[in-house]
Amino acid sequence: MKQALIVGGSLGGLFAGCMLLRAGWDVQVIERTPGRLDGRGAGLGVLPAMIEVLKAAGARVDRTVGVPVTGRVTFARDGSERAWLPMPQYTTSWSRLHSLLSAVFPEDRIRRGATLAGIEQDADGVTARLADGSSLRADLLVAADGLRSTVRRLPLPEVRLLYAGYVGWRGLAEEAAFSAPTRAALFGRFAFCLPEGEHILGYPVPGEADELTPGRRRYNFVWYRPADERALLTDAAGRVHEEGIAPQAIRPEVIAAMHADAEARLCPQFAEAIRVTALPLVQPIYDLLSPRLVYGRVALLGDAAFVARPHVAMGAIKAGQDAIALAEALASEPVEAALARYDAVRRPAAEAMIAESRRLGAYLEGRLGKIERDPVTLMRENGGVAASSPDWESLTAAIA
C-alpha cells in the first residue's frame, strides 16, 4: 500500500487525508499543535462547490452544516436598508467544517504536537524529519500547512506573502450579547455596510460546539479597511509580529481606535457587533503565488500553495478541490507523473482565482480612486457567488 504524509491538520490536511484514504492510501497527518483544532477559525459561506468537496471527502452533509439565511442586505450609515438581494444560502464556521471532516478521518492517523524540521527525498520516496529527532518515510508528502507553510519555504524561500495594503478586522460575537433590534436585523441575513474606501460584511454562524439553536449562535464579521500593516502588527513591547499578530497581543490603543472608527463610520448594527465582540483580531490581507505546486515527491495544497483574498470565499473550497485533483491524478499514474498532472490542472485554476480576488479588492488598495460602489453588484460578487447562485431548492436538495 502506498503511503502519504500530510503536514498540517487543518481543513486542507483533512481534505487531503480523507481523499487519499478513500483512494486506498495509507495516510498519516503531522500536526504541530498538541491539542485538537476544534473551535478555531471564523465564518464561511456554504456554496454548492463546498458541498461537493465535503461529500467527496466522505463527510455527512445535511442541514446542520450551518445557519440558513434568506438573502443579502446592505445597510446605509443610519441603519436603514439601502439594498436587498434575495439569495438564500447557509453560512457556517471553520469549526463546523473541521468537525465534519474530523468525523470521517481517523484520529489515530494524526500525530499531534509534531513539528517538521526538514525533508529529504530520493528516487524511491520522501522522509520527513521531525524536531524530536524522529523521522517518517512515505511515497508522497503533501504540504497543507497554510499560508506560512514550513514545507513551501524549504525549497522556495523566495516566495513571499505580498501585503495588499489593507486588513480585515474579524470577530465572532455571541448572539446572546446583542440587543433585540440588532439581533433581528442581522441574524437570518448576510449583511453589508459600505463606508467610503472600506466595507464590512457579516452573517450568523454556529456557536460553541457547533450549536445552531437561536440565541446560542455567533455572528461573524469582517471589516476591510486600508491600514499600515507594521503599525497594527507591533505589540506593546515594540515587537513586530511578521505576517500576523495574536489577538491578545494587539495593543489596547489599536483596539480603542478601531472601536472609535466603528462608531463613527459604520451603521449602528455593525458598530454594535464590534462593540460586543470579546476578542477582535486583525488579518492582514496577502497575496501568495507559488511558481510551482510540486517539487520531487512533495505537493503543495491549499493556502500552502496559493492564497487568494477572502472576497472570493474560496479558501476551504480550493483546498478541497486541490485534494480531489491530487487523489484523482494519483489513482491513474505513478507518483511523479501524477504530481506533474496535479500541477498542470490546479495551478491555472489558482492563478485565475487570485486574479479575481485582486479585482474585487482593487478599490480597497486605492488603485481605483474614489468610486461609488453599486451595493447589489458588491453583494453578488463578494462571498464567492458571482459564478454560481443556486436557488434555495437546489441547495437544500444537495445537502439533504
C-alpha positions, -999 to 999 in steps of 0.1 A, spaced: 0 0 0 13 34 -9 20 58 20 14 95 22 25 120 48 4 152 52 19 182 70 -9 202 86 -42 190 103 -64 219 94 -91 218 67 -66 213 38 -49 185 56 -81 167 65 -94 171 29 -62 156 15 -62 128 42 -98 119 35 -94 118 -2 -63 97 -2 -77 73 24 -107 68 2 -83 62 -27 -66 34 -8 -35 51 5 -20 47 40 -21 82 54 -6 99 84 -11 136 93 16 156 111 1 185 131 23 207 152 -5 218 176 -7 194 206 -45 196 211 -74 193 187 -81 223 165 -119 223 172 -133 258 180 -109 278 159 -114 299 128 -142 322 117 -170 321 92 -176 308 57 -204 308 32 -218 274 21 -218 272 -17 -225 242 -39 -188 237 -45 -182 233 -8 -210 207 -5 -194 188 -34 -159 187 -18 -173 177 16 -192 149 1 -162 138 -20 -143 136 13 -169 113 27 -184 138 51 -221 136 60 -236 169 49 -272 179 59 -290 210 71 -269 211 103 -240 222 81 -247 258 91 -273 286 96 -299 293 69 -300 330 57 -327 344 34 -307 368 14 -283 398 14 -288 433 27 -267 465 26 -273 489 54 -269 527 50 -249 546 76 -280 554 95 -290 517 98 -317 518 71 -318 492 44 -301 506 13 -304 474 -9 -318 439 -7 -309 408 -27 -329 375 -23 -301 349 -21 -309 321 3 -279 301 14 -263 286 45 -235 302 64 -212 283 87 -179 283 106 -144 269 101 -150 249 132 -181 232 118 -163 222 87 -135 208 107 -159 188 128 -175 173 97 -141 162 83 -128 151 117 -158 128 120 -146 108 89 -108 110 93 -94 86 120 -79 104 149 -53 77 153 -38 87 120 -29 122 133 4 127 150 -2 158 172 24 180 187 49 171 159 70 198 143 86 194 109 123 201 109 133 191 74 126 170 43 148 146 24 140 130 -10 154 103 -32 141 83 -62 120 60 -41 103 83 -16 104 112 8 115 114 45 101 140 70 125 148 98 107 159 130 120 183 157 121 155 183 147 136 162 123 110 148 116 106 111 88 93 89 91 78 54 65 78 26 59 77 -11 45 112 -11 44 143 12 16 168 10 21 203 23 -12 215 38 4 237 65 -12 270 55 0 303 41 31 304 64 40 269 52 72 255 65 73 229 37 70 256 10 97 277 25 123 249 24 126 248 -14 110 282 -22 123 307 4 120 335 -22 82 331 -23 68 357 0 34 369 12 26 402 -5 7 427 16 -23 441 -3 -24 474 16 -55 466 37 -66 444 66 -97 426 77 -108 432 113 -126 400 122 -146 389 151 -171 363 164 -198 378 187 -221 357 209 -257 361 198 -269 365 234 -248 397 237 -268 416 210 -298 438 216 -331 425 204 -334 450 175 -299 443 162 -303 406 165 -335 408 144 -317 429 118 -285 408 115 -294 371 123 -310 354 93 -293 376 67 -259 381 51 -253 419 57 -230 446 43 -222 482 50 -201 503 26 -182 533 42 -161 551 17 -129 532 8 -139 502 30 -165 476 35 -178 453 62 -198 421 59 -212 397 84 -235 367 89 -246 343 116 -226 311 122 -229 281 145 -220 288 181 -198 269 205 -198 231 199 -215 238 165 -246 250 183 -274 260 159 -301 269 185 -313 305 181 -298 325 210 -267 303 211 -252 311 177 -225 336 169 -221 365 145 -191 366 122 -179 399 107 -150 410 85 -142 447 82 -119 455 53 -100 488 55 -67 502 44 -40 502 71 -3 505 79 5 468 84 36 473 106 17 496 130 -10 471 136 14 442 140 35 459 166 28 448 202 31 469 234 68 458 238 76 471 203 80 437 187 67 434 151 48 402 145 56 395 109 26 382 88 2 382 117 -4 390 154 -23 371 181 -55 389 192 -41 391 228 -10 409 216 -28 437 198 -21 470 216 -51 484 236 -49 517 218 -52 500 184 -84 482 196 -97 515 210 -91 533 177 -108 506 158 -138 508 181 -140 546 177 -139 543 140 -166 517 140 -189 540 159 -181 569 136 -182 551 102 -204 520 104 -241 515 106 -254 510 142 -259 473 136 -223 466 128 -210 491 153 -228 470 180 -215 438 166 -179 451 170 -187 465 204 -199 432 218 -171 411 204 -149 400 232 -117 394 212 -114 410 178 -85 401 156 -67 417 127 -59 398 95 -35 414 70 -47 406 35 -20 389 15 -14 375 -20 7 344 -24 15 329 -57 39 299 -59 57 293 -92 50 256 -89 29 232 -68 53 203 -69 90 196 -62 100 160 -63 76 139 -43 62 169 -24 29 186 -34 17 219 -21 -20 221 -14 -45 248 -3 -30 280 13 5 265 13 5 269 -24 -17 299 -32 -36 325 -12 -65 344 -27 -80 373 -9 -111 364 11 -135 382 -12 -139 352 -34 -147 330 -4 -129 300 -19 -102 292 6 -117 260 20 -132 251 -13 -99 254 -31 -82 232 -6 -109 205 -12 -106 208 -50 -68 205 -47 -73 173 -27 -97 159 -52 -74 167 -82 -44 152 -63 -62 119 -54 -76 116 -90 -42 120 -105 -25 95 -81 -52 69 -89 -42 65 -125 -5 74 -128 29 69 -109 36 94 -83 59 117 -103 36 118 -134 6 122 -112 21 152 -94 30 168 -128 -6 164 -138 -18 179 -105 4 209 -110 -9 214 -146 -45 212 -135 -45 232 -103 -20 260 -109 -40 277 -137 -72 275 -116 -55 290 -86 -39 318 -107 -74 327 -120 -88 328 -85 -61 351 -73 -67 374 -103 -104 376 -95 -97 383 -58 -74 411 -67 -100 426 -89 -125 426 -61 -101 442 -37 -86 468 -60 -107 497 -46 -96 488 -11 -60 493 -22 -69 528 -35 -59 518 -71 -92 529 -85 -96 562 -67 -129 572 -53 -157 552 -67 -193 547 -60 -199 510 -55 -232 496 -65 -243 476 -34 -262 449 -54 -231 442 -75 -209 441 -44 -233 417 -27 -234 394 -57 -196 393 -62 -183 391 -26 -188 358 -10 -180 336 -40 -214 335 -55 -209 355 -87 -202 324 -108 -229 302 -92 -260 314 -74 -281 283 -67 -318 286 -60 -328 276 -25 -345 243 -36 -314 230 -53 -291 240 -24 -312 223 2 -316 193 -20 -278 190 -23 -274 188 15 -304 167 23 
